């Protein structure tokens, strides 16, 4: 009873601790925060200067004594101190100031990380002020957040393409039957675009520009709409060192994105090959659900459907699936605790 009352007065939260962005779900309120996973700090003292949106604006634009970094890479912690301070900042930002209680936290993590990496995530949240930390695999959280009936004795498939990892899983009876984690996702798409501009135009562009190009005219499947889509891209000429602008179109972006998209298709096919026959039969009808920011690239659903011969649909709000799934999972933990006590 005490634990139940305790949870009523603290802002328990689910966190999608992503490589590209952090989303926070508060019980009873929904998504209350969505900010980039970026920290700006002084190089010599490691003093934090900015976190989130303000820090992302500094990417590629900092003087020598300041560095703007992403403390998570491929879904795991690359800089523990910066991650702990970032998580602490976001928890403090969304936590109800009326209460002195520390929140319970559920964090989505890639399914392929090691136990050491899982402990690092858990310890980071505890150091940041969480009184209780639970971890949930990202494909499971994404499936829950997408509204997939994972408890049913039927196969369902989720493909969550985030910033650092692509998570693929076939689920049934409340658990993952087959799951794979690939370190190729949104960030690698951005890097592929950067390399394309270097090769074809001798133009150097930054991460933020590459992401803007991807989201504005990025495409992986030809359509009539793409024929009219183009944009001016500004950067630095690698030969003259001077500022330069080039015009590119969606067809070029299909070429630029071909390698990372091929890797994602390959891991999806590998997952399907390992799926038990009865669950494969279920997927013929229910198909594949896409989530994550990387799933928003134009034409990806059509390309995957062509490659797998399965229906492919995006979740209703693909960017928030993992965060919503962590929040729903937290609420289910409360229900399970209360049901166990009632049985006793």
PENORTA-V969138 format. One record per residue. N is the residue number from 1. RES is the residue in one letter. PHI is phi in whole degrees, 0 to 359 (none if undefined). Layout:
BEGIN
[[N	RES	PHI] [N	RES	PHI]]
END
This chain:
BEGIN
[[1	X	none] [2	X	297] [3	X	296] [4	X	294] [5	X	296] [6	X	302] [7	X	290] [8	X	293] [9	X	255] [10	X	240] [11	X	277] [12	X	300] [13	X	219] [14	X	252] [15	X	235] [16	X	267] [17	X	272] [18	X	270] [19	X	295] [20	X	265] [21	X	207] [22	X	246] [23	X	240] [24	X	237] [25	X	249] [26	X	255] [27	X	307] [28	X	84] [29	X	238] [30	X	86] [31	X	286] [32	X	245] [33	X	209] [34	X	212] [35	X	221] [36	X	296] [37	X	274] [38	X	228] [39	X	232] [40	X	253] [41	X	213] [42	X	285] [43	X	295] [44	X	285] [45	X	262] [46	X	61] [47	X	290] [48	X	286] [49	X	256] [50	X	200] [51	X	223] [52	X	82] [53	X	303] [54	X	298] [55	X	291] [56	X	296] [57	X	298] [58	X	272] [59	X	305] [60	X	76] [61	X	233] [62	X	273] [63	X	291] [64	X	299] [65	X	278] [66	X	241] [67	X	231] [68	X	249] [69	X	232] [70	X	257] [71	X	288] [72	X	243] [73	X	229] [74	X	53] [75	X	80] [76	X	236] [77	X	284] [78	X	260] [79	X	227] [80	X	297] [81	X	298] [82	X	293] [83	X	295] [84	X	299] [85	X	291] [86	X	293] [87	X	296] [88	X	301] [89	X	298] [90	X	290] [91	X	298] [92	X	296] [93	X	293] [94	X	258] [95	X	288] [96	X	297] [97	X	289] [98	X	285] [99	X	243] [100	X	267] [101	X	286] [102	X	280] [103	X	280] [104	X	273] [105	X	228] [106	X	248] [107	X	239] [108	X	279] [109	X	230] [110	X	301] [111	X	292] [112	X	265] [113	X	282] [114	X	277] [115	X	297] [116	X	297] [117	X	292] [118	X	297] [119	X	297] [120	X	298] [121	X	295] [122	X	298] [123	X	294] [124	X	299] [125	X	292] [126	X	295] [127	X	297] [128	X	279] [129	X	118] [130	X	286] [131	X	273] [132	X	209] [133	X	235] [134	X	238] [135	X	250] [136	X	225] [137	X	297] [138	X	302] [139	X	297] [140	X	293] [141	X	297] [142	X	297] [143	X	296] [144	X	297] [145	X	294] [146	X	277] [147	X	81] [148	X	286] [149	X	284] [150	X	291] [151	X	282] [152	X	286] [153	X	280] [154	X	223] [155	X	283] [156	X	217] [157	X	232] [158	X	240] [159	X	236] [160	X	253] [161	X	255] [162	X	265] [163	X	276] [164	X	254] [165	X	222] [166	X	251] [167	X	253] [168	X	237] [169	X	209] [170	X	253] [171	X	240] [172	X	196] [173	X	53] [174	X	76] [175	X	212] [176	X	272] [177	X	276] [178	X	227] [179	X	216] [180	X	221] [181	X	237] [182	X	239] [183	X	278] [184	X	234] [185	X	201] [186	X	301] [187	X	296] [188	X	290] [189	X	297] [190	X	299] [191	X	296] [192	X	297] [193	X	293] [194	X	301] [195	X	293] [196	X	298] [197	X	296] [198	X	294] [199	X	292] [200	X	273] [201	X	244] [202	X	51] [203	X	244] [204	X	262] [205	X	235] [206	X	267] [207	X	299] [208	X	296] [209	X	294] [210	X	299] [211	X	296] [212	X	296] [213	X	297] [214	X	301] [215	X	283] [216	X	273] [217	X	232] [218	X	301] [219	X	205] [220	X	234] [221	X	215] [222	X	295] [223	X	209] [224	X	298] [225	X	298] [226	X	295] [227	X	299] [228	X	252] [229	X	259] [230	X	207] [231	X	202] [232	X	274] [233	X	240] [234	X	252] [235	X	194] [236	X	246] [237	X	292] [238	X	288] [239	X	269] [240	X	269] [241	X	79] [242	X	263] [243	X	300] [244	X	209] [245	X	235] [246	X	231] [247	X	257] [248	X	232] [249	X	232] [250	X	294] [251	X	298] [252	X	295] [253	X	291] [254	X	297] [255	X	293] [256	X	298] [257	X	270] [258	X	299] [259	X	293] [260	X	296] [261	X	294] [262	X	298] [263	X	295] [264	X	293] [265	X	299] [266	X	296] [267	X	290] [268	X	294] [269	X	295] [270	X	298] [271	X	295] [272	X	296] [273	X	295] [274	X	266] [275	X	281] [276	X	304] [277	X	306] [278	X	296] [279	X	286] [280	X	300] [281	X	298] [282	X	296] [283	X	292] [284	X	301] [285	X	270] [286	X	273] [287	X	70] [288	X	244] [289	X	254] [290	X	259] [291	X	217] [292	X	90] [293	X	298] [294	X	294] [295	X	288] [296	X	278] [297	X	300] [298	X	301] [299	X	87] [300	X	296] [301	X	299] [302	X	292] [303	X	296] [304	X	294] [305	X	295] [306	X	294] [307	X	283] [308	X	255] [309	X	62] [310	X	236] [311	X	294] [312	X	231] [313	X	226] [314	X	277] [315	X	296] [316	X	302] [317	X	226] [318	X	299] [319	X	291] [320	X	250] [321	X	302] [322	X	296] [323	X	298] [324	X	295] [325	X	296] [326	X	295] [327	X	293] [328	X	295] [329	X	297] [330	X	299] [331	X	295] [332	X	292] [333	X	300] [334	X	298] [335	X	297] [336	X	294] [337	X	295] [338	X	292] [339	X	292] [340	X	295] [341	X	292] [342	X	290] [343	X	294] [344	X	297]]
END
